């Protein structure tokens, strides 16, 4: 690790401008994924956190310098629930010409209220960078703490213990690692969690126990991503177990192992992981899109939004709906006896592109059956994508996402909605004042 206490950018932007991106892997039906990806990827966790101490939801996103420019800026801001306003966002780091939202950041808040921004690197060519706020609950100034090889950052603050940090290194494919720190300054060495050719993971913390759910990439090929695995630790990574408490030896090196939940590879299906949450008993619940092919277009249909739920000593696999793209990413919310999904499940103006129209789905039988409660967006000019769930989500800032035209370079706005889904706000693209009220776009009965 390279340690550094140099100041971050700490400049204010004049509004909320999301990054637009294209991967450049085209078929007759468009790019593998593209569009407004300011809240990308599902493996950047968390990207927003509600803090009851200051009654604000802090969030990070991939911004850009100006309309129709592809220049990635790592941004942070907050929604003030008391005043119902947002400030001009802060540029934590200028990615210096990089246009790739794989370099987006994740966010953590420690026990003293300091904000930690974990900026993703990319392979070994661009390092990941860690920043810390100068003052608790303040976005005004950040200091660079360290640099290192880390992609898809997933930092978790465990009260009384410190950081348990999950991330990826491109050692033999996209392999999973973890390390810990009591203060964010001094870290243990990188330890490999899984290396079976590569993985994408989502994670979440419940009552001090961290869970990681991941797929695997046969032969290191991300276009063949498949299977679902789950591991957990209740002692900051000293020991890892399966969901039923069986100790596993890390790193996991073979696809057939005790952490395997479902062998989708045997069914010839692909797995795109979206979110991980917990039922009222603390059992893990996974949201994934299950597909038949990696390319954009109907060849991969059906793309089935699926809820994978641990019940008793077994798992259930329940369909929610279908959509038109593998990267139609949404989030799973579980509160008492009502479960919700918010995501781009409906066909958007760019039919076969990333994202679509946002919808709210609900289940009252623990994910067995689902009904679409309401459409959040309709008649949009650009697809909406990557609906993200804030940690400790407040009912007034319940999901956070961006829009963009996946077929051609476009403007990208940022949005959030409330818990009921009957109100949607758009963050101000250009600001005239230091604090402004987001624009209310939708108000339904």
C-alpha positions, -999 to 999 in steps of 0.1 A, spaced: 0 0 0 11 36 -8 1 59 21 -5 95 14 -20 124 33 -23 148 3 -55 167 0 -83 155 -23 -99 177 -50 -124 192 -26 -140 214 -53 -177 220 -56 -195 212 -89 -223 233 -103 -248 205 -103 -255 168 -105 -243 155 -139 -240 118 -143 -214 99 -162 -223 83 -196 -204 52 -207 -203 26 -234 -184 -7 -231 -181 -9 -269 -191 -46 -273 -219 -43 -299 -243 -67 -315 -272 -60 -337 -292 -51 -306 -267 -26 -292 -239 -26 -266 -234 -52 -239 -241 -24 -214 -240 14 -218 -259 46 -209 -262 67 -177 -241 47 -152 -235 71 -124 -248 46 -98 -230 16 -114 -221 -12 -105 -241 -36 -82 -206 -46 -68 -201 -11 -55 -217 -14 -20 -229 8 -3 -232 39 -25 -256 57 -1 -261 57 37 -287 74 58 -274 88 91 -299 94 118 -274 114 138 -276 143 113 -308 133 95 -290 132 61 -286 106 34 -250 107 21 -243 93 -14 -215 89 -39 -219 87 -77 -200 89 -109 -202 124 -122 -188 143 -152 -174 177 -161 -201 190 -184 -231 179 -206 -221 153 -232 -186 150 -218 -171 116 -207 -147 126 -180 -153 107 -147 -154 127 -115 -159 109 -81 -187 128 -64 -202 130 -30 -232 148 -16 -262 144 7 -299 150 9 -309 170 40 -341 154 53 -348 184 75 -346 211 49 -354 188 19 -324 203 0 -291 192 -15 -259 212 -16 -236 216 -46 -218 182 -47 -181 178 -40 -155 164 -64 -136 140 -41 -114 129 -70 -109 138 -106 -102 106 -125 -80 126 -149 -94 116 -183 -108 82 -173 -144 77 -186 -151 43 -171 -177 41 -142 -160 8 -131 -139 34 -112 -170 47 -93 -168 48 -55 -184 32 -25 -191 49 9 -187 41 45 -193 61 78 -173 51 108 -184 52 145 -173 88 149 -192 100 118 -162 104 95 -170 97 58 -148 73 39 -149 72 1 -134 40 -14 -126 49 -51 -124 18 -72 -94 10 -93 -94 -10 -125 -72 -41 -128 -35 -31 -121 -35 -2 -144 -54 22 -121 -51 20 -83 -80 22 -59 -78 52 -36 -92 57 -1 -103 92 12 -114 103 46 -134 134 55 -117 161 75 -146 164 99 -175 141 109 -206 142 87 -190 168 65 -184 166 27 -164 199 26 -129 184 26 -113 150 22 -78 137 26 -62 109 6 -53 81 30 -39 53 8 -37 38 -27 -37 1 -36 -49 -26 -59 -86 -28 -52 -117 -29 -75 -154 -32 -67 -150 -18 -32 -174 -31 -5 -165 -15 29 -184 -24 60 -181 -6 93 -187 -30 122 -194 -11 153 -167 -16 180 -144 -35 156 -137 -14 126 -137 -19 89 -142 -53 72 -134 -45 36 -143 -68 7 -128 -60 -27 -115 -76 -60 -81 -80 -74 -72 -91 -109 -48 -119 -99 -62 -148 -118 -94 -133 -131 -115 -111 -109 -107 -128 -75 -123 -118 -42 -102 -105 -12 -108 -90 22 -88 -71 48 -96 -53 81 -87 -21 99 -96 -7 133 -90 29 122 -90 30 84 -53 40 84 -36 7 93 -48 -24 74 -41 -61 76 -26 -78 45 -49 -88 16 -64 -122 20 -81 -142 -8 -116 -153 -3 -123 -170 -36 -104 -177 -68 -122 -200 -92 -115 -181 -123 -132 -149 -112 -163 -136 -94 -187 -108 -89 -201 -104 -54 -227 -85 -34 -225 -83 3 -244 -70 34 -240 -68 71 -266 -82 96 -261 -80 134 -224 -79 131 -222 -108 107 -210 -101 71 -224 -122 42 -209 -123 7 -229 -138 -22 -210 -143 -55 -211 -161 -89 -181 -176 -107 -166 -171 -142 -157 -205 -158 -122 -202 -173 -121 -165 -163 -148 -156 -188 -172 -130 -174 -196 -138 -202 -201 -172 -187 -208 -160 -152 -229 -186 -134 -238 -203 -101 -246 -187 -67 -224 -191 -36 -227 -177 -1 -202 -174 27 -204 -156 60 -182 -144 89 -190 -132 124 -155 -125 135 -141 -100 110 -129 -126 86 -110 -148 110 -133 -177 101 -157 -181 72 -186 -205 71 -215 -216 49 -250 -204 57 -256 -234 80 -223 -228 99 -199 -253 82 -164 -240 83 -148 -234 49 -112 -231 40 -102 -200 21 -96 -193 -7 -123 -213 -23 -106 -228 -54 -131 -252 -70 -166 -245 -83 -181 -275 -65 -178 -266 -28 -199 -263 3 -207 -226 -3 -226 -234 -35 -263 -225 -33 -274 -234 -68 -256 -249 -98 -269 -228 -126 -240 -239 -148 -256 -273 -150 -287 -256 -164 -268 -235 -189 -279 -203 -173 -261 -170 -164 -263 -152 -131 -263 -114 -127 -263 -105 -90 -282 -74 -79 -287 -73 -41 -285 -91 -8 -309 -85 22 -323 -104 52 -358 -115 62 -372 -108 97 -355 -139 111 -321 -128 97 -321 -153 68 -303 -141 37 -324 -131 6 -307 -126 -28 -320 -107 -58 -306 -118 -92 -314 -117 -129 -311 -152 -144 -304 -152 -182 -298 -175 -211 -272 -154 -229 -247 -126 -224 -254 -105 -255 -280 -78 -257 -312 -86 -275 -338 -114 -273 -313 -143 -276 -308 -141 -238 -345 -143 -230 -361 -149 -207 -342 -127 -183 -359 -136 -150 -357 -115 -119 -354 -141 -92 -356 -140 -54 -334 -166 -37 -345 -171 -1 -331 -192 27 -360 -209 44 -353 -234 72 -326 -256 58 -332 -251 22 -334 -224 -5 -364 -212 -25 -361 -197 -60 -391 -175 -69 -396 -155 -101 -406 -119 -99 -409 -107 -135 -388 -106 -167 -371 -77 -184 -351 -70 -216 -315 -67 -205 -290 -85 -183 -279 -53 -167 -314 -42 -156 -303 -38 -120 -326 -31 -91 -326 -34 -53 -344 -55 -27 -360 -40 4 -373 -61 33 -393 -45 62 -414 -67 85 -440 -85 64 -436 -65 32 -409 -70 7 -402 -45 -22 -381 -44 -53 -374 -12 -72 -357 -15 -106 -360 -10 -143 -382 -40 -150 -403 -23 -177 -393 -18 -213 -378 17 -218 -375 39 -248 -343 21 -258 -358 -14 -258 -328 -35 -258 -304 -12 -240 -293 -12 -204 -322 -2 -180 -357 8 -188 -387 23 -170 -385 20 -131 -412 1 -113 -421 -8 -77 -429 -45 -69 -443 -58 -37 -447 -92 -20 -466 -99 12 -457 -137 13 -419 -134 18 -411 -133 -19 -432 -162 -31 -454 -141 -53 -450 -105 -65 -473 -78 -79 -463 -46 -96 -475 -19 -73 -468 11 -95 -448 25 -124 -423 50 -111 -413 64 -145 -434 65 -177 -428 79 -213 -392 86 -206 -368 98 -233 -339 79 -218 -336 46 -200 -333 46 -162 -308 22 -147 -291 9 -115 -316 16 -88 -296 15 -56 -307 9 -20 -292 32 6 -279 15 38 -305 22 65 -327 36 38 -349 65 49 -385 66 36 -379 99 18 -347 88 0 -354 51 -7 -338 44 -41 -312 63 -61 -305 60 -98 -295 76 -131 -308 78 -166 -292 79 -200 -296 68 -236 -277 35 -240 -277 39 -278 -259 72 -281 -240 97 -259 -266 117 -239 -271 138 -208 -276 118 -176 -297 130 -147 -298 116 -112 -331 107 -93 -344 94 -61 -378 83 -49 -397 78 -16 -407 45 0 -442 44 -14 -429 52 -48 -455 79 -53 -429 107 -54 -398 110 -75 -373 138 -75 -346 148 -99 -314 163 -86 -306 197 -101 -284 193 -132 -272 230 -129 -274 249 -97 -276 286 -91 -274 285 -53 -254 267 -27 -284 247 -15 -314 238 -37 -346 217 -35 -347 187 -59 -373 189 -86 -405 169 -78 -413 151 -110 -440 127 -99 -467 128 -72 -492 100 -74 -521 91 -51 
